[in-house]
Structure formats: C-alpha cells, structure tokens
Amino acid sequence: MSANSGSGLQLEPYQIVLKPLVTEKNTHLAERDNVYAFKVHPQSTKTDIRKAVEALWDVKVTKVRTQNRKGKPRRTRAGMTHTQDWKKAIVELDPESRISYF
C-alpha cells in the first residue's frame, strides 16, 4: 500500500490506522449507523485507509470521509504552543460488517 504515490512512501495497514477514536458521539454512530472514526496517518489517502481497515478488521468498507484537523493552542509555562495537526477518517461499513473494539 502506498500512502502517497508521488513520494513513494510505503506504509503497512497498522501504520495508516493509528488508533480508533472512541468517544460518546462515535460510539453512538457505530451502534446506529455502522460508522467508525479513526486517527490516521496524515499522508494516507482514502484508498489507503479503505484497504487498511479492510485488512485489519476483515470487514467491507462502503465509504471513507477524511478531515484534516488543526491543532489547538495550549498555554504552557514557557508561553503559548499548539498541539499537533492530525487527520481523522470516518469509515462507513457494509450493513453486515461490524468492528468490535473491546
């Protein structure tokens, strides 16, 4: 799998999907609409994310949406800083597919 075809960057599925985002809102979406959210590698594409989720959990992905999230300002003792920018993927699965986190 290539995360960025132009640069030749090769990532494994576990390097593309960094962690699931388990929040109250995402848990509700997973139960009701079979939609799951993940923190993903910033250079990964929708196709890479689809293949990685299908490989890691053995499910059928129907749709992938991505968001580039900006880091938030944080106050520290030394002054102001920002948290890191990150990429979020919202993955919709086939009706008969499910992902169990726990």
C-alpha positions, -999 to 999 in steps of 0.1 A, spaced: 0 0 0 13 34 -8 2 63 14 14 89 -11 20 75 -47 40 106 -57 66 103 -29 68 65 -29 60 63 8 51 27 17 30 22 49 16 -10 64 -21 -11 75 -12 -7 112 9 24 103 -20 40 84 -47 35 111 -31 49 142 -60 45 167 -97 43 169 -115 74 182 -137 61 210 -160 90 221 -196 91 231 -206 105 198 -186 79 178 -199 51 199 -235 62 191 -226 64 154 -211 29 154 -242 14 171 -268 33 150 -252 38 116 -223 14 114 -198 43 111 -164 43 128 -138 71 133 -100 66 133 -70 88 137 -49 81 106 -15 89 91 -16 124 77 -3 114 43 -26 84 38 -53 86 11 -89 74 12 -80 43 -8 -51 35 16 -75 39 46 -101 17 30 -76 -11 23 -60 -8 58 -94 -10 76 -104 -40 55 -71 -58 61 -70 -51 99 -106 -60 108 -117 -82 78 -147 -60 70 -162 -44 38 -159 -6 37 -185 13 17 -174 49 22 -144 68 36 -145 105 46 -115 124 58 -108 156 78 -76 174 84 -78 187 120 -59 217 131 -40 216 164 -54 236 193 -35 264 211 -23 254 246 -8 276 273 24 263 290 47 278 315 70 289 287 42 306 267 18 295 240 22 264 219 0 243 196 -10 206 197 -1 187 166 -23 188 134 -38 154 127 -60 135 102 -94 119 110 -111 92 89 -148 84 92 -154 49 77 -188 36 69 -191 -2 67 -213 -26 49 -245 -34 69 -234 -70 77 -199 -59 88 -191 -48 124 -159 -38 143 -156 -47 180 -130 -26 199 -133 -44 232 
